[in-house]
C-alpha cells in the first residue's frame, strides 16, 4: 500500500500529514489539507472527488473521538468519512450518522 512507502515519516508527529498526503497523491487521490468546511470545522483532509472528510489522530482513536467526526458527517456536503489513527478501538463503528466511516490504522504500515 502507498502508506508503506512513507512509513518512516509516520513516526514523526509533525510529518504524519505529509506522509498521508504523499500516499494519497501517489495513488492519484486529490486532497486538500486543513480544509475549512464550515465555520469552526477544519478537516485534516478533504477529498473533494468523493466528498470525504478525513480525520487523523496520532494516538489510538476511540469512541471519544467520534464527536468531532460526527460533526463533520452532519454537514450535507460530506458523504463519508475516514478515521486514520495509530490504532482504532474495535467499538468504533463503520457507519456514523448514516454515512460510511472508513478506518485506517497506520501502525500496520510501520512494520
SEVO-463285 format. One record per atom (N, C-alpha, C): residue number from 1; atom name; y negated, x, z. Coordinates in steps of 0.1 Angstrom, whole numbers, plus 5000, padded with zeros to 4 digits. Layout:
! SEVO-463285
<atom kelo="NUM" marvo="CA" yy="Y" xx="X" zz="Z"/>
...
This chain:
! SEVO-463285
<atom kelo="1" marvo="N" yy="5012" xx="5009" zz="5000"/>
<atom kelo="1" marvo="CA" yy="5000" xx="5000" zz="5000"/>
<atom kelo="1" marvo="C" yy="4988" xx="5009" zz="5000"/>
<atom kelo="2" marvo="N" yy="4977" xx="5003" zz="4995"/>
<atom kelo="2" marvo="CA" yy="4964" xx="5011" zz="4994"/>
<atom kelo="2" marvo="C" yy="4959" xx="5016" zz="5007"/>
<atom kelo="3" marvo="N" yy="4961" xx="5009" zz="5018"/>
<atom kelo="3" marvo="CA" yy="4957" xx="5014" zz="5031"/>
<atom kelo="3" marvo="C" yy="4963" xx="5027" zz="5035"/>
<atom kelo="4" marvo="N" yy="4976" xx="5028" zz="5031"/>
<atom kelo="4" marvo="CA" yy="4983" xx="5041" zz="5035"/>
<atom kelo="4" marvo="C" yy="4976" xx="5053" zz="5030"/>
<atom kelo="5" marvo="N" yy="4970" xx="5052" zz="5018"/>
<atom kelo="5" marvo="CA" yy="4963" xx="5064" zz="5012"/>
<atom kelo="5" marvo="C" yy="4951" xx="5067" zz="5020"/>
<atom kelo="6" marvo="N" yy="4946" xx="5058" zz="5028"/>
<atom kelo="6" marvo="CA" yy="4934" xx="5060" zz="5036"/>
<atom kelo="6" marvo="C" yy="4937" xx="5061" zz="5051"/>
<atom kelo="7" marvo="N" yy="4950" xx="5064" zz="5055"/>
<atom kelo="7" marvo="CA" yy="4954" xx="5063" zz="5069"/>
<atom kelo="7" marvo="C" yy="4947" xx="5073" zz="5078"/>
<atom kelo="8" marvo="N" yy="4943" xx="5085" zz="5074"/>
<atom kelo="8" marvo="CA" yy="4937" xx="5094" zz="5083"/>
<atom kelo="8" marvo="C" yy="4923" xx="5089" zz="5087"/>
<atom kelo="9" marvo="N" yy="4916" xx="5082" zz="5078"/>
<atom kelo="9" marvo="CA" yy="4903" xx="5076" zz="5082"/>
<atom kelo="9" marvo="C" yy="4904" xx="5065" zz="5092"/>
<atom kelo="10" marvo="N" yy="4916" xx="5058" zz="5092"/>
<atom kelo="10" marvo="CA" yy="4917" xx="5047" zz="5102"/>
<atom kelo="10" marvo="C" yy="4917" xx="5051" zz="5116"/>
<atom kelo="11" marvo="N" yy="4920" xx="5064" zz="5119"/>
<atom kelo="11" marvo="CA" yy="4920" xx="5069" zz="5133"/>
<atom kelo="11" marvo="C" yy="4906" xx="5070" zz="5138"/>
<atom kelo="12" marvo="N" yy="4896" xx="5071" zz="5130"/>
<atom kelo="12" marvo="CA" yy="4882" xx="5074" zz="5134"/>
<atom kelo="12" marvo="C" yy="4875" xx="5060" zz="5134"/>
<atom kelo="13" marvo="N" yy="4870" xx="5056" zz="5145"/>
<atom kelo="13" marvo="CA" yy="4864" xx="5043" zz="5146"/>
<atom kelo="13" marvo="C" yy="4852" xx="5041" zz="5136"/>
<atom kelo="14" marvo="N" yy="4844" xx="5051" zz="5134"/>
<atom kelo="14" marvo="CA" yy="4833" xx="5049" zz="5125"/>
<atom kelo="14" marvo="C" yy="4837" xx="5049" zz="5110"/>
<atom kelo="15" marvo="N" yy="4850" xx="5052" zz="5108"/>
<atom kelo="15" marvo="CA" yy="4854" xx="5052" zz="5094"/>
<atom kelo="15" marvo="C" yy="4864" xx="5041" zz="5090"/>
<atom kelo="16" marvo="N" yy="4867" xx="5032" zz="5100"/>
<atom kelo="16" marvo="CA" yy="4876" xx="5021" zz="5097"/>
<atom kelo="16" marvo="C" yy="4871" xx="5013" zz="5085"/>
<atom kelo="17" marvo="N" yy="4859" xx="5009" zz="5085"/>
<atom kelo="17" marvo="CA" yy="4853" xx="5001" zz="5075"/>
<atom kelo="17" marvo="C" yy="4853" xx="5008" zz="5061"/>
<atom kelo="18" marvo="N" yy="4851" xx="5021" zz="5062"/>
<atom kelo="18" marvo="CA" yy="4851" xx="5029" zz="5049"/>
<atom kelo="18" marvo="C" yy="4865" xx="5029" zz="5043"/>
<atom kelo="19" marvo="N" yy="4875" xx="5030" zz="5052"/>
<atom kelo="19" marvo="CA" yy="4889" xx="5030" zz="5047"/>
<atom kelo="19" marvo="C" yy="4893" xx="5017" zz="5042"/>
<atom kelo="20" marvo="N" yy="4889" xx="5006" zz="5048"/>
<atom kelo="20" marvo="CA" yy="4893" xx="4993" zz="5043"/>
<atom kelo="20" marvo="C" yy="4886" xx="4990" zz="5030"/>
<atom kelo="21" marvo="N" yy="4873" xx="4994" zz="5029"/>
<atom kelo="21" marvo="CA" yy="4866" xx="4992" zz="5017"/>
<atom kelo="21" marvo="C" yy="4872" xx="5000" zz="5006"/>
<atom kelo="22" marvo="N" yy="4876" xx="5012" zz="5009"/>
<atom kelo="22" marvo="CA" yy="4883" xx="5020" zz="4999"/>
<atom kelo="22" marvo="C" yy="4896" xx="5014" zz="4994"/>
<atom kelo="23" marvo="N" yy="4904" xx="5009" zz="5003"/>
<atom kelo="23" marvo="CA" yy="4916" xx="5002" zz="5000"/>
<atom kelo="23" marvo="C" yy="4914" xx="4990" zz="4991"/>
<atom kelo="24" marvo="N" yy="4904" xx="4982" zz="4995"/>
<atom kelo="24" marvo="CA" yy="4901" xx="4970" zz="4987"/>
<atom kelo="24" marvo="C" yy="4897" xx="4974" zz="4973"/>
<atom kelo="25" marvo="N" yy="4888" xx="4984" zz="4972"/>
<atom kelo="25" marvo="CA" yy="4883" xx="4988" zz="4958"/>
<atom kelo="25" marvo="C" yy="4894" xx="4995" zz="4950"/>
<atom kelo="26" marvo="N" yy="4903" xx="5002" zz="4957"/>
<atom kelo="26" marvo="CA" yy="4915" xx="5008" zz="4950"/>
<atom kelo="26" marvo="C" yy="4923" xx="4998" zz="4943"/>
<atom kelo="27" marvo="N" yy="4924" xx="4986" zz="4948"/>
<atom kelo="27" marvo="CA" yy="4933" xx="4975" zz="4942"/>
<atom kelo="27" marvo="C" yy="4924" xx="4965" zz="4934"/>
<atom kelo="28" marvo="N" yy="4911" xx="4969" zz="4932"/>
<atom kelo="28" marvo="CA" yy="4903" xx="4960" zz="4924"/>
<atom kelo="28" marvo="C" yy="4897" xx="4948" zz="4930"/>
<atom kelo="29" marvo="N" yy="4896" xx="4948" zz="4944"/>
<atom kelo="29" marvo="CA" yy="4891" xx="4936" zz="4951"/>
<atom kelo="29" marvo="C" yy="4876" xx="4939" zz="4954"/>
<atom kelo="30" marvo="N" yy="4867" xx="4930" zz="4948"/>
<atom kelo="30" marvo="CA" yy="4853" xx="4931" zz="4951"/>
<atom kelo="30" marvo="C" yy="4850" xx="4927" zz="4965"/>
<atom kelo="31" marvo="N" yy="4842" xx="4935" zz="4973"/>
<atom kelo="31" marvo="CA" yy="4839" xx="4932" zz="4986"/>
<atom kelo="31" marvo="C" yy="4825" xx="4935" zz="4989"/>
<atom kelo="32" marvo="N" yy="4819" xx="4928" zz="4999"/>
<atom kelo="32" marvo="CA" yy="4806" xx="4931" zz="5004"/>
<atom kelo="32" marvo="C" yy="4807" xx="4933" zz="5019"/>
<atom kelo="33" marvo="N" yy="4802" xx="4945" zz="5023"/>
<atom kelo="33" marvo="CA" yy="4802" xx="4949" zz="5038"/>
<atom kelo="33" marvo="C" yy="4790" xx="4943" zz="5045"/>
<atom kelo="34" marvo="N" yy="4793" xx="4940" zz="5058"/>
<atom kelo="34" marvo="CA" yy="4782" xx="4935" zz="5066"/>
<atom kelo="34" marvo="C" yy="4774" xx="4923" zz="5060"/>
<atom kelo="35" marvo="N" yy="4782" xx="4914" zz="5055"/>
<atom kelo="35" marvo="CA" yy="4776" xx="4903" zz="5048"/>
<atom kelo="35" marvo="C" yy="4771" xx="4892" zz="5057"/>
<atom kelo="36" marvo="N" yy="4758" xx="4889" zz="5056"/>
<atom kelo="36" marvo="CA" yy="4752" xx="4878" zz="5065"/>
<atom kelo="36" marvo="C" yy="4755" xx="4865" zz="5057"/>
<atom kelo="37" marvo="N" yy="4765" xx="4857" zz="5062"/>
<atom kelo="37" marvo="CA" yy="4769" xx="4845" zz="5056"/>
<atom kelo="37" marvo="C" yy="4761" xx="4833" zz="5061"/>
<atom kelo="38" marvo="N" yy="4756" xx="4834" zz="5072"/>
<atom kelo="38" marvo="CA" yy="4748" xx="4823" zz="5078"/>
<atom kelo="38" marvo="C" yy="4739" xx="4829" zz="5090"/>
<atom kelo="39" marvo="N" yy="4729" xx="4823" zz="5094"/>
<atom kelo="39" marvo="CA" yy="4721" xx="4828" zz="5105"/>
<atom kelo="39" marvo="C" yy="4730" xx="4831" zz="5117"/>
<atom kelo="40" marvo="N" yy="4730" xx="4843" zz="5122"/>
<atom kelo="40" marvo="CA" yy="4738" xx="4847" zz="5133"/>
<atom kelo="40" marvo="C" yy="4753" xx="4849" zz="5130"/>
<atom kelo="41" marvo="N" yy="4756" xx="4849" zz="5118"/>
<atom kelo="41" marvo="CA" yy="4770" xx="4852" zz="5114"/>
<atom kelo="41" marvo="C" yy="4771" xx="4863" zz="5103"/>
<atom kelo="42" marvo="N" yy="4776" xx="4874" zz="5108"/>
<atom kelo="42" marvo="CA" yy="4777" xx="4886" zz="5099"/>
<atom kelo="42" marvo="C" yy="4792" xx="4890" zz="5098"/>
<atom kelo="43" marvo="N" yy="4797" xx="4889" zz="5085"/>
<atom kelo="43" marvo="CA" yy="4811" xx="4892" zz="5083"/>
<atom kelo="43" marvo="C" yy="4812" xx="4907" zz="5082"/>
<atom kelo="44" marvo="N" yy="4823" xx="4912" zz="5086"/>
<atom kelo="44" marvo="CA" yy="4826" xx="4926" zz="5084"/>
<atom kelo="44" marvo="C" yy="4828" xx="4929" zz="5069"/>
<atom kelo="45" marvo="N" yy="4835" xx="4920" zz="5062"/>
<atom kelo="45" marvo="CA" yy="4836" xx="4920" zz="5047"/>
<atom kelo="45" marvo="C" yy="4836" xx="4906" zz="5042"/>
<atom kelo="46" marvo="N" yy="4831" xx="4904" zz="5031"/>
<atom kelo="46" marvo="CA" yy="4831" xx="4891" zz="5023"/>
<atom kelo="46" marvo="C" yy="4838" xx="4894" zz="5010"/>
<atom kelo="47" marvo="N" yy="4848" xx="4887" zz="5006"/>
<atom kelo="47" marvo="CA" yy="4854" xx="4888" zz="4994"/>
<atom kelo="47" marvo="C" yy="4850" xx="4876" zz="4985"/>
<atom kelo="48" marvo="N" yy="4840" xx="4877" zz="4977"/>
<atom kelo="48" marvo="CA" yy="4834" xx="4866" zz="4970"/>
<atom kelo="48" marvo="C" yy="4843" xx="4859" zz="4960"/>
<atom kelo="49" marvo="N" yy="4852" xx="4866" zz="4954"/>
<atom kelo="49" marvo="CA" yy="4861" xx="4860" zz="4944"/>
<atom kelo="49" marvo="C" yy="4870" xx="4850" zz="4950"/>
<atom kelo="50" marvo="N" yy="4874" xx="4852" zz="4962"/>
<atom kelo="50" marvo="CA" yy="4883" xx="4843" zz="4969"/>
<atom kelo="50" marvo="C" yy="4877" xx="4836" zz="4980"/>
<atom kelo="51" marvo="N" yy="4864" xx="4838" zz="4982"/>
<atom kelo="51" marvo="CA" yy="4856" xx="4832" zz="4993"/>
<atom kelo="51" marvo="C" yy="4863" xx="4834" zz="5007"/>
<atom kelo="52" marvo="N" yy="4867" xx="4847" zz="5009"/>
<atom kelo="52" marvo="CA" yy="4874" xx="4851" zz="5021"/>
<atom kelo="52" marvo="C" yy="4866" xx="4859" zz="5030"/>
<atom kelo="53" marvo="N" yy="4866" xx="4855" zz="5043"/>
<atom kelo="53" marvo="CA" yy="4859" xx="4862" zz="5054"/>
<atom kelo="53" marvo="C" yy="4869" xx="4872" zz="5060"/>
<atom kelo="54" marvo="N" yy="4865" xx="4884" zz="5062"/>
<atom kelo="54" marvo="CA" yy="4873" xx="4894" zz="5068"/>
<atom kelo="54" marvo="C" yy="4867" xx="4899" zz="5081"/>
<atom kelo="55" marvo="N" yy="4875" xx="4899" zz="5092"/>
<atom kelo="55" marvo="CA" yy="4870" xx="4903" zz="5105"/>
<atom kelo="55" marvo="C" yy="4879" xx="4915" zz="5108"/>
<atom kelo="56" marvo="N" yy="4873" xx="4926" zz="5113"/>
<atom kelo="56" marvo="CA" yy="4880" xx="4938" zz="5116"/>
<atom kelo="56" marvo="C" yy="4879" xx="4941" zz="5131"/>
<atom kelo="57" marvo="N" yy="4890" xx="4944" zz="5138"/>
<atom kelo="57" marvo="CA" yy="4890" xx="4948" zz="5152"/>
<atom kelo="57" marvo="C" yy="4897" xx="4961" zz="5153"/>
<atom kelo="58" marvo="N" yy="4892" xx="4971" zz="5159"/>
<atom kelo="58" marvo="CA" yy="4898" xx="4984" zz="5161"/>
<atom kelo="58" marvo="C" yy="4910" xx="4983" zz="5170"/>
<atom kelo="59" marvo="N" yy="4909" xx="4975" zz="5180"/>
<atom kelo="59" marvo="CA" yy="4919" xx="4974" zz="5190"/>
<atom kelo="59" marvo="C" yy="4929" xx="4962" zz="5187"/>
<atom kelo="60" marvo="N" yy="4937" xx="4959" zz="5196"/>
<atom kelo="60" marvo="CA" yy="4946" xx="4947" zz="5195"/>
<atom kelo="60" marvo="C" yy="4938" xx="4934" zz="5195"/>
<atom kelo="61" marvo="N" yy="4941" xx="4926" zz="5185"/>
<atom kelo="61" marvo="CA" yy="4934" xx="4913" zz="5184"/>
<atom kelo="61" marvo="C" yy="4944" xx="4902" zz="5190"/>
<atom kelo="62" marvo="N" yy="4937" xx="4893" zz="5197"/>
<atom kelo="62" marvo="CA" yy="4945" xx="4881" zz="5203"/>
<atom kelo="62" marvo="C" yy="4937" xx="4868" zz="5202"/>
<atom kelo="63" marvo="N" yy="4942" xx="4859" zz="5209"/>
<atom kelo="63" marvo="CA" yy="4936" xx="4845" zz="5208"/>
<atom kelo="63" marvo="C" yy="4921" xx="4846" zz="5212"/>
<atom kelo="64" marvo="N" yy="4917" xx="4855" zz="5220"/>
<atom kelo="64" marvo="CA" yy="4903" xx="4855" zz="5224"/>
<atom kelo="64" marvo="C" yy="4894" xx="4859" zz="5213"/>
<atom kelo="65" marvo="N" yy="4899" xx="4865" zz="5203"/>
<atom kelo="65" marvo="CA" yy="4891" xx="4870" zz="5191"/>
<atom kelo="65" marvo="C" yy="4889" xx="4858" zz="5181"/>
<atom kelo="66" marvo="N" yy="4896" xx="4847" zz="5183"/>
<atom kelo="66" marvo="CA" yy="4896" xx="4837" zz="5173"/>
<atom kelo="66" marvo="C" yy="4883" xx="4828" zz="5173"/>
<atom kelo="67" marvo="N" yy="4876" xx="4828" zz="5184"/>
<atom kelo="67" marvo="CA" yy="4864" xx="4821" zz="5184"/>
<atom kelo="67" marvo="C" yy="4854" xx="4825" zz="5173"/>
<atom kelo="68" marvo="N" yy="4853" xx="4838" zz="5171"/>
<atom kelo="68" marvo="CA" yy="4844" xx="4844" zz="5161"/>
<atom kelo="68" marvo="C" yy="4849" xx="4841" zz="5147"/>
<atom kelo="69" marvo="N" yy="4862" xx="4842" zz="5145"/>
<atom kelo="69" marvo="CA" yy="4869" xx="4840" zz="5132"/>
<atom kelo="69" marvo="C" yy="4867" xx="4825" zz="5129"/>
<atom kelo="70" marvo="N" yy="4869" xx="4816" zz="5139"/>
<atom kelo="70" marvo="CA" yy="4868" xx="4802" zz="5137"/>
<atom kelo="70" marvo="C" yy="4854" xx="4798" zz="5133"/>
<atom kelo="71" marvo="N" yy="4844" xx="4804" zz="5138"/>
<atom kelo="71" marvo="CA" yy="4830" xx="4801" zz="5134"/>
<atom kelo="71" marvo="C" yy="4828" xx="4804" zz="5119"/>
<atom kelo="72" marvo="N" yy="4834" xx="4815" zz="5114"/>
<atom kelo="72" marvo="CA" yy="4833" xx="4818" zz="5100"/>
<atom kelo="72" marvo="C" yy="4841" xx="4807" zz="5092"/>
<atom kelo="73" marvo="N" yy="4853" xx="4804" zz="5096"/>
<atom kelo="73" marvo="CA" yy="4861" xx="4794" zz="5089"/>
<atom kelo="73" marvo="C" yy="4855" xx="4780" zz="5089"/>
<atom kelo="74" marvo="N" yy="4846" xx="4777" zz="5098"/>
<atom kelo="74" marvo="CA" yy="4840" xx="4764" zz="5099"/>
<atom kelo="74" marvo="C" yy="4829" xx="4763" zz="5088"/>
<atom kelo="75" marvo="N" yy="4825" xx="4774" zz="5082"/>
<atom kelo="75" marvo="CA" yy="4815" xx="4773" zz="5071"/>
<atom kelo="75" marvo="C" yy="4821" xx="4768" zz="5059"/>
<atom kelo="76" marvo="N" yy="4815" xx="4759" zz="5052"/>
<atom kelo="76" marvo="CA" yy="4821" xx="4753" zz="5040"/>
<atom kelo="76" marvo="C" yy="4822" xx="4763" zz="5028"/>
<atom kelo="77" marvo="N" yy="4815" xx="4774" zz="5028"/>
<atom kelo="77" marvo="CA" yy="4816" xx="4784" zz="5018"/>
<atom kelo="77" marvo="C" yy="4828" xx="4793" zz="5019"/>
<atom kelo="78" marvo="N" yy="4834" xx="4793" zz="5031"/>
<atom kelo="78" marvo="CA" yy="4846" xx="4801" zz="5034"/>
<atom kelo="78" marvo="C" yy="4859" xx="4793" zz="5032"/>
<atom kelo="79" marvo="N" yy="4868" xx="4798" zz="5023"/>
<atom kelo="79" marvo="CA" yy="4880" xx="4791" zz="5020"/>
<atom kelo="79" marvo="C" yy="4892" xx="4797" zz="5028"/>
<atom kelo="80" marvo="N" yy="4891" xx="4810" zz="5033"/>
<atom kelo="80" marvo="CA" yy="4902" xx="4816" zz="5040"/>
<atom kelo="80" marvo="C" yy="4896" xx="4828" zz="5048"/>
<atom kelo="81" marvo="N" yy="4905" xx="4833" zz="5057"/>
<atom kelo="81" marvo="CA" yy="4901" xx="4845" zz="5065"/>
<atom kelo="81" marvo="C" yy="4912" xx="4855" zz="5066"/>
<atom kelo="82" marvo="N" yy="4908" xx="4867" zz="5069"/>
<atom kelo="82" marvo="CA" yy="4918" xx="4878" zz="5071"/>
<atom kelo="82" marvo="C" yy="4913" xx="4885" zz="5084"/>
<atom kelo="83" marvo="N" yy="4922" xx="4887" zz="5093"/>
<atom kelo="83" marvo="CA" yy="4920" xx="4894" zz="5106"/>
<atom kelo="83" marvo="C" yy="4927" xx="4907" zz="5104"/>
<atom kelo="84" marvo="N" yy="4920" xx="4918" zz="5105"/>
<atom kelo="84" marvo="CA" yy="4926" xx="4932" zz="5104"/>
<atom kelo="84" marvo="C" yy="4924" xx="4938" zz="5118"/>
<atom kelo="85" marvo="N" yy="4934" xx="4943" zz="5124"/>
<atom kelo="85" marvo="CA" yy="4933" xx="4950" zz="5137"/>
<atom kelo="85" marvo="C" yy="4945" xx="4960" zz="5138"/>
<atom kelo="86" marvo="N" yy="4943" xx="4968" zz="5148"/>
<atom kelo="86" marvo="CA" yy="4954" xx="4978" zz="5151"/>
<atom kelo="86" marvo="C" yy="4967" xx="4971" zz="5153"/>
<atom kelo="87" marvo="N" yy="4967" xx="4961" zz="5161"/>
<atom kelo="87" marvo="CA" yy="4978" xx="4952" zz="5163"/>
<atom kelo="87" marvo="C" yy="4973" xx="4938" zz="5165"/>
<atom kelo="88" marvo="N" yy="4981" xx="4928" zz="5162"/>
<atom kelo="88" marvo="CA" yy="4977" xx="4914" zz="5163"/>
<atom kelo="88" marvo="C" yy="4988" xx="4907" zz="5172"/>
<atom kelo="89" marvo="N" yy="4983" xx="4900" zz="5182"/>
<atom kelo="89" marvo="CA" yy="4992" xx="4892" zz="5191"/>
<atom kelo="89" marvo="C" yy="5000" xx="4882" zz="5182"/>
<atom kelo="90" marvo="N" yy="5013" xx="4880" zz="5186"/>
<atom kelo="90" marvo="CA" yy="5021" xx="4871" zz="5179"/>
<atom kelo="90" marvo="C" yy="5016" xx="4857" zz="5179"/>
<atom kelo="91" marvo="N" yy="5009" xx="4853" zz="5189"/>
<atom kelo="91" marvo="CA" yy="5004" xx="4839" zz="5190"/>
<atom kelo="91" marvo="C" yy="4992" xx="4836" zz="5182"/>
<atom kelo="92" marvo="N" yy="4986" xx="4846" zz="5175"/>
<atom kelo="92" marvo="CA" yy="4975" xx="4844" zz="5166"/>
<atom kelo="92" marvo="C" yy="4980" xx="4836" zz="5154"/>
<atom kelo="93" marvo="N" yy="4975" xx="4824" zz="5151"/>
<atom kelo="93" marvo="CA" yy="4980" xx="4816" zz="5140"/>
<atom kelo="93" marvo="C" yy="4977" xx="4821" zz="5127"/>
<atom kelo="94" marvo="N" yy="4985" xx="4816" zz="5117"/>
<atom kelo="94" marvo="CA" yy="4982" xx="4819" zz="5103"/>
<atom kelo="94" marvo="C" yy="4974" xx="4809" zz="5096"/>
<atom kelo="95" marvo="N" yy="4971" xx="4798" zz="5103"/>
<atom kelo="95" marvo="CA" yy="4962" xx="4787" zz="5098"/>
<atom kelo="95" marvo="C" yy="4953" xx="4784" zz="5110"/>
<atom kelo="96" marvo="N" yy="4940" xx="4784" zz="5107"/>
<atom kelo="96" marvo="CA" yy="4929" xx="4782" zz="5117"/>
<atom kelo="96" marvo="C" yy="4919" xx="4773" zz="5111"/>
<atom kelo="97" marvo="N" yy="4915" xx="4762" zz="5117"/>
<atom kelo="97" marvo="CA" yy="4906" xx="4752" zz="5112"/>
<atom kelo="97" marvo="C" yy="4910" xx="4747" zz="5099"/>
<atom kelo="98" marvo="N" yy="4923" xx="4746" zz="5097"/>
<atom kelo="98" marvo="CA" yy="4928" xx="4741" zz="5084"/>
<atom kelo="98" marvo="C" yy="4928" xx="4750" zz="5072"/>
<atom kelo="99" marvo="N" yy="4924" xx="4763" zz="5075"/>
<atom kelo="99" marvo="CA" yy="4923" xx="4773" zz="5064"/>
<atom kelo="99" marvo="C" yy="4933" xx="4784" zz="5067"/>
<atom kelo="100" marvo="N" yy="4938" xx="4791" zz="5057"/>
<atom kelo="100" marvo="CA" yy="4947" xx="4802" zz="5059"/>
<atom kelo="100" marvo="C" yy="4940" xx="4814" zz="5065"/>
<atom kelo="101" marvo="N" yy="4947" xx="4820" zz="5075"/>
<atom kelo="101" marvo="CA" yy="4943" xx="4832" zz="5081"/>
<atom kelo="101" marvo="C" yy="4953" xx="4843" zz="5080"/>
<atom kelo="102" marvo="N" yy="4950" xx="4853" zz="5071"/>
<atom kelo="102" marvo="CA" yy="4959" xx="4864" zz="5069"/>
<atom kelo="102" marvo="C" yy="4957" xx="4874" zz="5081"/>
<atom kelo="103" marvo="N" yy="4968" xx="4881" zz="5083"/>
<atom kelo="103" marvo="CA" yy="4968" xx="4891" zz="5094"/>
<atom kelo="103" marvo="C" yy="4973" xx="4905" zz="5088"/>
<atom kelo="104" marvo="N" yy="4965" xx="4915" zz="5091"/>
<atom kelo="104" marvo="CA" yy="4969" xx="4929" zz="5087"/>
<atom kelo="104" marvo="C" yy="4968" xx="4938" zz="5099"/>
<atom kelo="105" marvo="N" yy="4980" xx="4943" zz="5103"/>
<atom kelo="105" marvo="CA" yy="4980" xx="4953" zz="5114"/>
<atom kelo="105" marvo="C" yy="4980" xx="4967" zz="5108"/>
<atom kelo="106" marvo="N" yy="4969" xx="4974" zz="5111"/>
<atom kelo="106" marvo="CA" yy="4968" xx="4987" zz="5104"/>
<atom kelo="106" marvo="C" yy="4975" xx="4998" zz="5111"/>
<atom kelo="107" marvo="N" yy="4981" xx="4996" zz="5122"/>
<atom kelo="107" marvo="CA" yy="4989" xx="5007" zz="5128"/>
<atom kelo="107" marvo="C" yy="5001" xx="5011" zz="5119"/>
<atom kelo="108" marvo="N" yy="5006" xx="5002" zz="5111"/>
<atom kelo="108" marvo="CA" yy="5017" xx="5004" zz="5102"/>
<atom kelo="108" marvo="C" yy="5013" xx="5015" zz="5092"/>
<atom kelo="109" marvo="N" yy="5001" xx="5016" zz="5089"/>
<atom kelo="109" marvo="CA" yy="4996" xx="5025" zz="5078"/>
<atom kelo="109" marvo="C" yy="4992" xx="5038" zz="5083"/>
<atom kelo="110" marvo="N" yy="4994" xx="5040" zz="5096"/>
<atom kelo="110" marvo="CA" yy="4991" xx="5053" zz="5102"/>
<atom kelo="110" marvo="C" yy="5003" xx="5062" zz="5103"/>
<atom kelo="111" marvo="N" yy="5014" xx="5057" zz="5100"/>
<atom kelo="111" marvo="CA" yy="5027" xx="5064" zz="5101"/>
<atom kelo="111" marvo="C" yy="5029" xx="5073" zz="5089"/>
